Amino acid sequence: MKVENTQVQMRKGILEFCILHIISRGEVYASDMLEELTSAKIMVVEGTLYPLLTRLRKAGLVEYKWVESTSGPPRKYYTLTEEGRSFLEQLDYTWDELMKSTTRIISLKGTKSKTRKK
């Protein structure tokens, strides 16, 4: 088993959550999302981002509008729908619970489990 495979799966697991948070701040263009994710060391490519945005739109969590650009073709700007905001609130709760649980588990390094029989 390669550690890289597990690392990729961990990042994929939080990608949707991070994208929804980025969009929740206001209208955002896909390339700006890519830039923010990359700068946060969540490596993602356009071939991953666009299908995910399409899936989120079809699920009713995000919507987009076309905005004319002076420097090229029109751009798609994404925003969260009300359903998307509610969905993200639920994910925030889950994230908080996972963080607490994970922190509790990994902070016990080197100690024996109290549930283990001797």
A tleap script that builds the chain and sets N, CA, C and O, in Angstrom:
source leaprc.protein.ff14SB
mol = sequence {
  NMET LYS VAL GLU ASN THR GLN VAL GLN MET
  ARG LYS GLY ILE LEU GLU PHE CYS ILE LEU
  HIE ILE ILE SER ARG GLY GLU VAL TYR ALA
  SER ASP MET LEU GLU GLU LEU THR SER ALA
  LYS ILE MET VAL VAL GLU GLY THR LEU TYR
  PRO LEU LEU THR ARG LEU ARG LYS ALA GLY
  LEU VAL GLU TYR LYS TRP VAL GLU SER THR
  SER GLY PRO PRO ARG LYS TYR TYR THR LEU
  THR GLU GLU GLY ARG SER PHE LEU GLU GLN
  LEU ASP TYR THR TRP ASP GLU LEU MET LYS
  SER THR THR ARG ILE ILE SER LEU LYS GLY
  THR LYS SER LYS THR ARG LYS CLYS
}
set mol.1.N position { 0.852 -1.182 0.000 }
set mol.1.CA position { 0.000 0.000 0.000 }
set mol.1.C position { 0.893 1.239 0.000 }
set mol.1.O position { 1.855 1.323 0.763 }
set mol.2.N position { 0.566 2.188 -0.856 }
set mol.2.CA position { 1.358 3.413 -0.948 }
set mol.2.C position { 0.676 4.548 -0.197 }
set mol.2.O position { -0.535 4.741 -0.297 }
set mol.3.N position { 1.469 5.284 0.546 }
set mol.3.CA position { 0.936 6.401 1.324 }
set mol.3.C position { 0.333 7.465 0.402 }
set mol.3.O position { -0.630 8.133 0.776 }
set mol.4.N position { 0.888 7.622 -0.787 }
set mol.4.CA position { 0.377 8.633 -1.714 }
set mol.4.C position { -1.081 8.388 -2.070 }
set mol.4.O position { -1.853 9.336 -2.215 }
set mol.5.N position { -1.464 7.116 -2.213 }
set mol.5.CA position { -2.855 6.787 -2.540 }
set mol.5.C position { -3.800 7.230 -1.420 }
set mol.5.O position { -4.872 7.773 -1.685 }
set mol.6.N position { -3.405 7.001 -0.194 }
set mol.6.CA position { -4.233 7.409 0.941 }
set mol.6.C position { -4.289 8.931 1.035 }
set mol.6.O position { -5.343 9.495 1.327 }
set mol.7.N position { -3.169 9.594 0.791 }
set mol.7.CA position { -3.149 11.058 0.826 }
set mol.7.C position { -4.086 11.639 -0.222 }
set mol.7.O position { -4.812 12.593 0.058 }
set mol.8.N position { -4.078 11.075 -1.424 }
set mol.8.CA position { -4.967 11.538 -2.493 }
set mol.8.C position { -6.423 11.357 -2.075 }
set mol.8.O position { -7.239 12.254 -2.283 }
set mol.9.N position { -6.756 10.216 -1.492 }
set mol.9.CA position { -8.125 9.963 -1.065 }
set mol.9.C position { -8.563 10.931 0.037 }
set mol.9.O position { -9.709 11.379 0.058 }
set mol.10.N position { -7.648 11.248 0.944 }
set mol.10.CA position { -7.975 12.207 2.004 }
set mol.10.C position { -8.282 13.575 1.406 }
set mol.10.O position { -9.239 14.233 1.815 }
set mol.11.N position { -7.476 14.002 0.440 }
set mol.11.CA position { -7.700 15.303 -0.198 }
set mol.11.C position { -9.003 15.312 -0.985 }
set mol.11.O position { -9.758 16.283 -0.931 }
set mol.12.N position { -9.268 14.230 -1.716 }
set mol.12.CA position { -10.513 14.146 -2.486 }
set mol.12.C position { -11.712 14.236 -1.569 }
set mol.12.O position { -12.729 14.832 -1.925 }
set mol.13.N position { -11.600 13.652 -0.402 }
set mol.13.CA position { -12.712 13.638 0.541 }
set mol.13.C position { -13.131 15.008 1.019 }
set mol.13.O position { -14.290 15.211 1.381 }
set mol.14.N position { -12.208 15.950 1.028 }
set mol.14.CA position { -12.556 17.286 1.507 }
set mol.14.C position { -12.649 18.320 0.389 }
set mol.14.O position { -12.926 19.490 0.652 }
set mol.15.N position { -12.423 17.905 -0.841 }
set mol.15.CA position { -12.435 18.842 -1.957 }
set mol.15.C position { -13.785 19.542 -2.115 }
set mol.15.O position { -13.839 20.767 -2.231 }
set mol.16.N position { -14.858 18.782 -2.120 }
set mol.16.CA position { -16.197 19.364 -2.277 }
set mol.16.C position { -16.492 20.361 -1.158 }
set mol.16.O position { -17.044 21.435 -1.396 }
set mol.17.N position { -16.119 19.991 0.047 }
set mol.17.CA position { -16.311 20.853 1.220 }
set mol.17.C position { -15.562 22.175 1.041 }
set mol.17.O position { -16.121 23.244 1.289 }
set mol.18.N position { -14.316 22.104 0.618 }
set mol.18.CA position { -13.513 23.315 0.413 }
set mol.18.C position { -14.078 24.173 -0.709 }
set mol.18.O position { -14.123 25.398 -0.589 }
set mol.19.N position { -14.506 23.552 -1.785 }
set mol.19.CA position { -15.073 24.300 -2.912 }
set mol.19.C position { -16.345 25.034 -2.477 }
set mol.19.O position { -16.537 26.202 -2.816 }
set mol.20.N position { -17.196 24.360 -1.743 }
set mol.20.CA position { -18.417 25.007 -1.265 }
set mol.20.C position { -18.083 26.192 -0.361 }
set mol.20.O position { -18.765 27.216 -0.414 }
set mol.21.N position { -17.052 26.069 0.461 }
set mol.21.CA position { -16.654 27.185 1.317 }
set mol.21.C position { -16.139 28.363 0.497 }
set mol.21.O position { -16.462 29.514 0.791 }
set mol.22.N position { -15.350 28.084 -0.515 }
set mol.22.CA position { -14.846 29.159 -1.366 }
set mol.22.C position { -16.010 29.888 -2.033 }
set mol.22.O position { -16.048 31.118 -2.064 }
set mol.23.N position { -16.954 29.123 -2.564 }
set mol.23.CA position { -18.107 29.723 -3.246 }
set mol.23.C position { -19.001 30.478 -2.264 }
set mol.23.O position { -19.644 31.458 -2.638 }
set mol.24.N position { -19.043 30.027 -1.015 }
set mol.24.CA position { -19.932 30.658 -0.025 }
set mol.24.C position { -19.555 32.108 0.266 }
set mol.24.O position { -20.370 32.859 0.801 }
set mol.25.N position { -18.346 32.510 -0.074 }
set mol.25.CA position { -17.898 33.880 0.189 }
set mol.25.C position { -18.422 34.882 -0.823 }
set mol.25.O position { -18.296 36.090 -0.621 }
set mol.26.N position { -19.007 34.396 -1.908 }
set mol.26.CA position { -19.534 35.284 -2.931 }
set mol.26.C position { -19.199 34.766 -4.314 }
set mol.26.O position { -18.582 33.711 -4.460 }
set mol.27.N position { -19.607 35.509 -5.323 }
set mol.27.CA position { -19.384 35.083 -6.705 }
set mol.27.C position { -17.907 34.788 -6.942 }
set mol.27.O position { -17.033 35.576 -6.580 }
set mol.28.N position { -17.648 33.640 -7.555 }
set mol.28.CA position { -16.257 33.250 -7.778 }
set mol.28.C position { -16.124 32.539 -9.119 }
set mol.28.O position { -16.986 31.757 -9.521 }
set mol.29.N position { -15.041 32.827 -9.782 }
set mol.29.CA position { -14.705 32.250 -11.075 }
set mol.29.C position { -13.896 30.980 -10.837 }
set mol.29.O position { -13.123 30.907 -9.881 }
set mol.30.N position { -14.067 29.981 -11.699 }
set mol.30.CA position { -13.429 28.677 -11.499 }
set mol.30.C position { -11.910 28.773 -11.386 }
set mol.30.O position { -11.315 28.082 -10.559 }
set mol.31.N position { -11.278 29.605 -12.188 }
set mol.31.CA position { -9.815 29.690 -12.112 }
set mol.31.C position { -9.362 30.268 -10.775 }
set mol.31.O position { -8.276 29.941 -10.297 }
set mol.32.N position { -10.192 31.133 -10.161 }
set mol.32.CA position { -9.870 31.648 -8.827 }
set mol.32.C position { -9.977 30.534 -7.780 }
set mol.32.O position { -9.196 30.491 -6.829 }
set mol.33.N position { -10.948 29.636 -7.964 }
set mol.33.CA position { -11.059 28.479 -7.072 }
set mol.33.C position { -9.816 27.609 -7.187 }
set mol.33.O position { -9.235 27.199 -6.182 }
set mol.34.N position { -9.417 27.333 -8.421 }
set mol.34.CA position { -8.218 26.516 -8.649 }
set mol.34.C position { -6.999 27.132 -7.982 }
set mol.34.O position { -6.201 26.435 -7.355 }
set mol.35.N position { -6.865 28.437 -8.122 }
set mol.35.CA position { -5.721 29.134 -7.533 }
set mol.35.C position { -5.724 29.019 -6.016 }
set mol.35.O position { -4.688 28.751 -5.408 }
set mol.36.N position { -6.880 29.218 -5.407 }
set mol.36.CA position { -6.962 29.142 -3.945 }
set mol.36.C position { -6.704 27.724 -3.447 }
set mol.36.O position { -5.988 27.528 -2.464 }
set mol.37.N position { -7.280 26.745 -4.116 }
set mol.37.CA position { -7.059 25.353 -3.723 }
set mol.37.C position { -5.591 24.976 -3.854 }
set mol.37.O position { -5.031 24.322 -2.974 }
set mol.38.N position { -4.978 25.385 -4.939 }
set mol.38.CA position { -3.565 25.085 -5.163 }
set mol.38.C position { -2.687 25.764 -4.120 }
set mol.38.O position { -1.750 25.155 -3.604 }
set mol.39.N position { -2.983 27.018 -3.810 }
set mol.39.CA position { -2.170 27.730 -2.815 }
set mol.39.C position { -2.341 27.120 -1.423 }
set mol.39.O position { -1.460 27.247 -0.573 }
set mol.40.N position { -3.473 26.460 -1.195 }
set mol.40.CA position { -3.714 25.778 0.079 }
set mol.40.C position { -3.170 24.344 0.070 }
set mol.40.O position { -3.374 23.581 1.014 }
set mol.41.N position { -2.477 24.000 -1.014 }
set mol.41.CA position { -1.866 22.679 -1.187 }
set mol.41.C position { -2.888 21.557 -1.354 }
set mol.41.O position { -2.611 20.394 -1.060 }
set mol.42.N position { -4.068 21.930 -1.831 }
set mol.42.CA position { -5.054 20.930 -2.238 }
set mol.42.C position { -4.971 20.907 -3.756 }
set mol.42.O position { -5.616 21.693 -4.450 }
set mol.43.N position { -4.169 19.996 -4.241 }
set mol.43.CA position { -3.897 19.949 -5.670 }
set mol.43.C position { -5.123 19.447 -6.428 }
set mol.43.O position { -5.648 18.368 -6.152 }
set mol.44.N position { -5.559 20.243 -7.374 }
set mol.44.CA position { -6.713 19.890 -8.190 }
set mol.44.C position { -6.492 20.469 -9.581 }
set mol.44.O position { -5.875 21.523 -9.736 }
set mol.45.N position { -6.994 19.779 -10.575 }
set mol.45.CA position { -6.863 20.247 -11.953 }
set mol.45.C position { -8.250 20.565 -12.502 }
set mol.45.O position { -9.265 20.161 -11.935 }
set mol.46.N position { -8.275 21.298 -13.620 }
set mol.46.CA position { -9.550 21.666 -14.232 }
set mol.46.C position { -10.403 20.447 -14.528 }
set mol.46.O position { -11.625 20.493 -14.390 }
set mol.47.N position { -9.764 19.356 -14.936 }
set mol.47.CA position { -10.493 18.134 -15.263 }
set mol.47.C position { -11.197 17.511 -14.079 }
set mol.47.O position { -12.076 16.667 -14.255 }
set mol.48.N position { -10.829 17.910 -12.880 }
set mol.48.CA position { -11.511 17.471 -11.663 }
set mol.48.C position { -12.534 18.508 -11.217 }
set mol.48.O position { -13.640 18.163 -10.801 }
set mol.49.N position { -12.154 19.783 -11.307 }
set mol.49.CA position { -13.002 20.854 -10.793 }
set mol.49.C position { -14.300 21.012 -11.581 }
set mol.49.O position { -15.375 21.080 -10.985 }
set mol.50.N position { -14.219 21.071 -12.893 }
set mol.50.CA position { -15.422 21.344 -13.684 }
set mol.50.C position { -16.494 20.258 -13.557 }
set mol.50.O position { -17.670 20.598 -13.423 }
set mol.51.N position { -16.146 18.976 -13.593 }
set mol.51.CA position { -17.191 17.962 -13.361 }
set mol.51.C position { -17.809 18.065 -11.957 }
set mol.51.O position { -19.003 17.824 -11.782 }
set mol.52.N position { -16.988 18.423 -10.964 }
set mol.52.CA position { -17.514 18.580 -9.610 }
set mol.52.C position { -18.478 19.768 -9.546 }
set mol.52.O position { -19.535 19.675 -8.922 }
set mol.53.N position { -18.120 20.877 -10.185 }
set mol.53.CA position { -19.018 22.041 -10.219 }
set mol.53.C position { -20.326 21.705 -10.934 }
set mol.53.O position { -21.395 22.153 -10.521 }
set mol.54.N position { -20.241 20.923 -11.997 }
set mol.54.CA position { -21.451 20.502 -12.715 }
set mol.54.C position { -22.329 19.641 -11.814 }
set mol.54.O position { -23.550 19.797 -11.795 }
set mol.55.N position { -21.703 18.731 -11.068 }
set mol.55.CA position { -22.456 17.861 -10.155 }
set mol.55.C position { -23.122 18.686 -9.052 }
set mol.55.O position { -24.269 18.427 -8.687 }
set mol.56.N position { -22.407 19.674 -8.526 }
set mol.56.CA position { -22.971 20.535 -7.486 }
set mol.56.C position { -24.139 21.363 -8.027 }
set mol.56.O position { -25.122 21.598 -7.325 }
set mol.57.N position { -24.019 21.802 -9.281 }
set mol.57.CA position { -25.105 22.574 -9.906 }
set mol.57.C position { -26.328 21.689 -10.114 }
set mol.57.O position { -27.449 22.092 -9.804 }
set mol.58.N position { -26.116 20.483 -10.638 }
set mol.58.CA position { -27.235 19.562 -10.870 }
set mol.58.C position { -27.917 19.164 -9.566 }
set mol.58.O position { -29.110 18.861 -9.552 }
set mol.59.N position { -27.158 19.166 -8.472 }
set mol.59.CA position { -27.730 18.850 -7.158 }
set mol.59.C position { -28.453 20.048 -6.551 }
set mol.59.O position { -29.070 19.932 -5.491 }
set mol.60.N position { -28.378 21.203 -7.221 }
set mol.60.CA position { -29.060 22.398 -6.721 }
set mol.60.C position { -28.305 23.142 -5.643 }
set mol.60.O position { -28.879 23.993 -4.963 }
set mol.61.N position { -27.015 22.838 -5.469 }
set mol.61.CA position { -26.236 23.469 -4.404 }
set mol.61.C position { -25.538 24.740 -4.850 }
set mol.61.O position { -25.296 25.636 -4.042 }
set mol.62.N position { -25.212 24.822 -6.132 }
set mol.62.CA position { -24.597 26.035 -6.678 }
set mol.62.C position { -25.323 26.429 -7.949 }
set mol.62.O position { -25.997 25.617 -8.584 }
set mol.63.N position { -25.169 27.689 -8.301 }
set mol.63.CA position { -25.672 28.188 -9.573 }
set mol.63.C position { -24.604 29.095 -10.150 }
set mol.63.O position { -23.663 29.486 -9.459 }
set mol.64.N position { -24.754 29.419 -11.401 }
set mol.64.CA position { -23.775 30.299 -12.013 }
set mol.64.C position { -24.466 31.298 -12.915 }
set mol.64.O position { -25.614 31.126 -13.323 }
set mol.65.N position { -23.721 32.349 -13.208 }
set mol.65.CA position { -24.197 33.319 -14.190 }
set mol.65.C position { -23.017 33.671 -15.083 }
set mol.65.O position { -21.860 33.639 -14.664 }
set mol.66.N position { -23.340 34.003 -16.307 }
set mol.66.CA position { -22.321 34.408 -17.270 }
set mol.66.C position { -22.096 35.901 -17.129 }
set mol.66.O position { -23.048 36.676 -17.034 }
set mol.67.N position { -20.823 36.304 -17.116 }
set mol.67.CA position { -20.467 37.714 -17.031 }
set mol.67.C position { -19.516 38.025 -18.182 }
set mol.67.O position { -18.512 37.340 -18.379 }
set mol.68.N position { -19.849 39.065 -18.934 }
set mol.68.CA position { -18.985 39.473 -20.048 }
set mol.68.C position { -17.623 39.897 -19.515 }
set mol.68.O position { -17.511 40.473 -18.433 }
set mol.69.N position { -16.593 39.600 -20.299 }
set mol.69.CA position { -15.232 39.945 -19.916 }
set mol.69.C position { -14.619 40.847 -20.981 }
set mol.69.O position { -14.818 40.632 -22.176 }
set mol.70.N position { -13.876 41.848 -20.543 }
set mol.70.CA position { -13.208 42.746 -21.489 }
set mol.70.C position { -11.942 42.112 -22.052 }
set mol.70.O position { -11.396 42.584 -23.049 }
set mol.71.N position { -11.475 41.039 -21.409 }
set mol.71.CA position { -10.217 40.429 -21.835 }
set mol.71.C position { -10.400 39.042 -22.448 }
set mol.71.O position { -9.457 38.251 -22.465 }
set mol.72.N position { -11.581 38.738 -22.944 }
set mol.72.CA position { -11.793 37.434 -23.553 }
set mol.72.C position { -13.250 37.042 -23.536 }
set mol.72.O position { -14.134 37.896 -23.474 }
set mol.73.N position { -13.500 35.737 -23.592 }
set mol.73.CA position { -14.886 35.261 -23.599 }
set mol.73.C position { -15.583 35.500 -22.264 }
set mol.73.O position { -14.925 35.787 -21.264 }
set mol.74.N position { -16.908 35.385 -22.242 }
set mol.74.CA position { -17.638 35.543 -20.973 }
set mol.74.C position { -17.170 34.508 -19.951 }
set mol.74.O position { -16.686 33.434 -20.308 }
set mol.75.N position { -17.323 34.849 -18.690 }
set mol.75.CA position { -16.899 33.964 -17.607 }
set mol.75.C position { -18.104 33.510 -16.793 }
set mol.75.O position { -19.081 34.241 -16.631 }
set mol.76.N position { -18.007 32.269 -16.279 }
set mol.76.CA position { -19.023 31.725 -15.381 }
set mol.76.C position { -18.625 32.044 -13.950 }
set mol.76.O position { -17.533 31.688 -13.506 }
set mol.77.N position { -19.521 32.721 -13.227 }
set mol.77.CA position { -19.296 32.996 -11.822 }
set mol.77.C position { -20.288 32.188 -10.994 }
set mol.77.O position { -21.495 32.219 -11.236 }
set mol.78.N position { -19.758 31.471 -10.021 }
set mol.78.CA position { -20.558 30.559 -9.204 }
set mol.78.C position { -20.941 31.187 -7.878 }
set mol.78.O position { -20.170 31.941 -7.285 }
set mol.79.N position { -22.158 30.863 -7.415 }
set mol.79.CA position { -22.638 31.249 -6.091 }
set mol.79.C position { -23.377 30.053 -5.490 }
set mol.79.O position { -23.791 29.137 -6.201 }
set mol.80.N position { -23.529 30.082 -4.177 }
set mol.80.CA position { -24.307 29.031 -3.505 }
set mol.80.C position { -25.788 29.364 -3.575 }
set mol.80.O position { -26.179 30.531 -3.532 }
set mol.81.N position { -26.594 28.341 -3.682 }
set mol.81.CA position { -28.034 28.499 -3.570 }
set mol.81.C position { -28.393 28.425 -2.084 }
set mol.81.O position { -27.536 28.128 -1.251 }
set mol.82.N position { -29.634 28.690 -1.758 }
set mol.82.CA position { -30.066 28.537 -0.364 }
set mol.82.C position { -29.889 27.076 0.080 }
set mol.82.O position { -29.462 26.802 1.202 }
set mol.83.N position { -30.220 26.162 -0.809 }
set mol.83.CA position { -30.018 24.740 -0.499 }
set mol.83.C position { -28.536 24.450 -0.270 }
set mol.83.O position { -28.180 23.659 0.603 }
set mol.84.N position { -27.679 25.090 -1.054 }
set mol.84.CA position { -26.235 24.928 -0.898 }
set mol.84.C position { -25.750 25.450 0.439 }
set mol.84.O position { -24.874 24.851 1.063 }
set mol.85.N position { -26.314 26.561 0.880 }
set mol.85.CA position { -25.930 27.117 2.192 }
set mol.85.C position { -26.330 26.178 3.319 }
set mol.85.O position { -25.565 25.967 4.260 }
set mol.86.N position { -27.515 25.622 3.221 }
set mol.86.CA position { -27.989 24.670 4.225 }
set mol.86.C position { -27.114 23.408 4.220 }
set mol.86.O position { -26.743 22.894 5.275 }
set mol.87.N position { -26.798 22.931 3.041 }
set mol.87.CA position { -25.942 21.760 2.879 }
set mol.87.C position { -24.579 22.013 3.512 }
set mol.87.O position { -24.051 21.157 4.222 }
set mol.88.N position { -24.010 23.187 3.255 }
set mol.88.CA position { -22.705 23.532 3.801 }
set mol.88.C position { -22.751 23.646 5.321 }
set mol.88.O position { -21.790 23.264 5.989 }
set mol.89.N position { -23.829 24.153 5.875 }
set mol.89.CA position { -23.968 24.212 7.336 }
set mol.89.C position { -23.897 22.814 7.931 }
set mol.89.O position { -23.258 22.600 8.961 }
set mol.90.N position { -24.556 21.868 7.279 }
set mol.90.CA position { -24.511 20.485 7.752 }
set mol.90.C position { -23.096 19.908 7.643 }
set mol.90.O position { -22.638 19.192 8.533 }
set mol.91.N position { -22.415 20.228 6.545 }
set mol.91.CA position { -21.038 19.767 6.390 }
set mol.91.C position { -20.127 20.408 7.432 }
set mol.91.O position { -19.212 19.757 7.938 }
set mol.92.N position { -20.366 21.675 7.757 }
set mol.92.CA position { -19.577 22.338 8.798 }
set mol.92.C position { -19.711 21.608 10.125 }
set mol.92.O position { -18.724 21.404 10.831 }
set mol.93.N position { -20.928 21.217 10.461 }
set mol.93.CA position { -21.161 20.475 11.706 }
set mol.93.C position { -20.391 19.148 11.667 }
set mol.93.O position { -19.725 18.781 12.635 }
set mol.94.N position { -20.489 18.445 10.552 }
set mol.94.CA position { -19.789 17.168 10.411 }
set mol.94.C position { -18.284 17.372 10.507 }
set mol.94.O position { -17.591 16.594 11.163 }
set mol.95.N position { -17.771 18.421 9.852 }
set mol.95.CA position { -16.341 18.714 9.897 }
set mol.95.C position { -15.889 18.958 11.336 }
set mol.95.O position { -14.866 18.425 11.767 }
set mol.96.N position { -16.652 19.766 12.082 }
set mol.96.CA position { -16.306 20.040 13.480 }
set mol.96.C position { -16.258 18.750 14.294 }
set mol.96.O position { -15.338 18.544 15.084 }
set mol.97.N position { -17.240 17.894 14.101 }
set mol.97.CA position { -17.268 16.620 14.830 }
set mol.97.C position { -16.083 15.733 14.441 }
set mol.97.O position { -15.459 15.115 15.302 }
set mol.98.N position { -15.778 15.673 13.150 }
set mol.98.CA position { -14.636 14.876 12.695 }
set mol.98.C position { -13.322 15.417 13.240 }
set mol.98.O position { -12.447 14.648 13.638 }
set mol.99.N position { -13.184 16.729 13.259 }
set mol.99.CA position { -11.963 17.335 13.794 }
set mol.99.C position { -11.788 16.998 15.275 }
set mol.99.O position { -10.693 16.642 15.712 }
set mol.100.N position { -12.862 17.111 16.033 }
set mol.100.CA position { -12.792 16.788 17.459 }
set mol.100.C position { -12.429 15.321 17.661 }
set mol.100.O position { -11.562 14.993 18.471 }
set mol.101.N position { -13.096 14.447 16.921 }
set mol.101.CA position { -12.843 13.012 17.061 }
set mol.101.C position { -11.426 12.655 16.650 }
set mol.101.O position { -10.735 11.907 17.343 }
set mol.102.N position { -11.002 13.193 15.524 }
set mol.102.CA position { -9.665 12.900 15.025 }
set mol.102.C position { -8.603 13.433 15.978 }
set mol.102.O position { -7.630 12.742 16.279 }
set mol.103.N position { -8.788 14.649 16.449 }
set mol.103.CA position { -7.833 15.238 17.387 }
set mol.103.C position { -7.741 14.402 18.652 }
set mol.103.O position { -6.656 14.182 19.191 }
set mol.104.N position { -8.878 13.944 19.110 }
set mol.104.CA position { -8.881 13.110 20.320 }
set mol.104.C position { -8.103 11.818 20.093 }
set mol.104.O position { -7.314 11.402 20.942 }
set mol.105.N position { -8.326 11.200 18.964 }
set mol.105.CA position { -7.655 9.927 18.675 }
set mol.105.C position { -6.154 10.121 18.484 }
set mol.105.O position { -5.362 9.382 19.068 }
set mol.106.N position { -5.752 11.094 17.682 }
set mol.106.CA position { -4.319 11.231 17.398 }
set mol.106.C position { -3.546 11.860 18.549 }
set mol.106.O position { -2.320 11.755 18.594 }
set mol.107.N position { -4.234 12.508 19.476 }
set mol.107.CA position { -3.533 13.095 20.621 }
set mol.107.C position { -3.159 12.035 21.652 }
set mol.107.O position { -2.397 12.321 22.575 }
set mol.108.N position { -3.672 10.840 21.514 }
set mol.108.CA position { -3.384 9.765 22.464 }
set mol.108.C position { -2.222 8.884 22.014 }
set mol.108.O position { -2.134 7.727 22.424 }
set mol.109.N position { -1.343 9.406 21.188 }
set mol.109.CA position { -0.190 8.648 20.718 }
set mol.109.C position { 0.599 8.099 21.905 }
set mol.109.O position { 0.852 8.802 22.883 }
set mol.110.N position { 0.973 6.855 21.794 }
set mol.110.CA position { 1.829 6.264 22.813 }
set mol.110.C position { 1.099 5.798 24.058 }
set mol.110.O position { 1.733 5.255 24.963 }
set mol.111.N position { -0.210 5.990 24.139 }
set mol.111.CA position { -0.956 5.505 25.299 }
set mol.111.C position { -1.759 4.288 24.877 }
set mol.111.O position { -2.163 4.158 23.721 }
set mol.112.N position { -1.978 3.408 25.826 }
set mol.112.CA position { -2.746 2.199 25.533 }
set mol.112.C position { -4.220 2.503 25.602 }
set mol.112.O position { -4.671 3.314 26.411 }
set mol.113.N position { -4.956 1.846 24.748 }
set mol.113.CA position { -6.408 2.020 24.733 }
set mol.113.C position { -6.998 1.480 26.012 }
set mol.113.O position { -6.613 0.400 26.461 }
set mol.114.N position { -7.920 2.204 26.606 }
set mol.114.CA position { -8.570 1.771 27.840 }
set mol.114.C position { -9.580 0.680 27.588 }
set mol.114.O position { -10.003 -0.003 28.521 }
set mol.115.N position { -9.983 0.500 26.316 }
set mol.115.CA position { -10.978 -0.513 26.017 }
set mol.115.C position { -10.335 -1.874 25.734 }
set mol.115.O position { -11.039 -2.880 25.641 }
set mol.116.N position { -9.030 -1.914 25.598 }
set mol.116.CA position { -8.317 -3.149 25.299 }
set mol.116.C position { -8.235 -4.030 26.543 }
set mol.116.O position { -7.927 -3.550 27.634 }
set mol.117.N position { -8.509 -5.307 26.372 }
set mol.117.CA position { -8.411 -6.243 27.491 }
set mol.117.C position { -6.961 -6.667 27.682 }
set mol.117.O position { -6.201 -6.754 26.717 }
set mol.118.N position { -6.584 -6.928 28.922 }
set mol.118.CA position { -5.206 -7.338 29.228 }
set mol.118.C position { -5.109 -8.827 29.330 }
set mol.118.O position { -4.028 -9.360 29.582 }
savepdb mol mol.pdb
quit
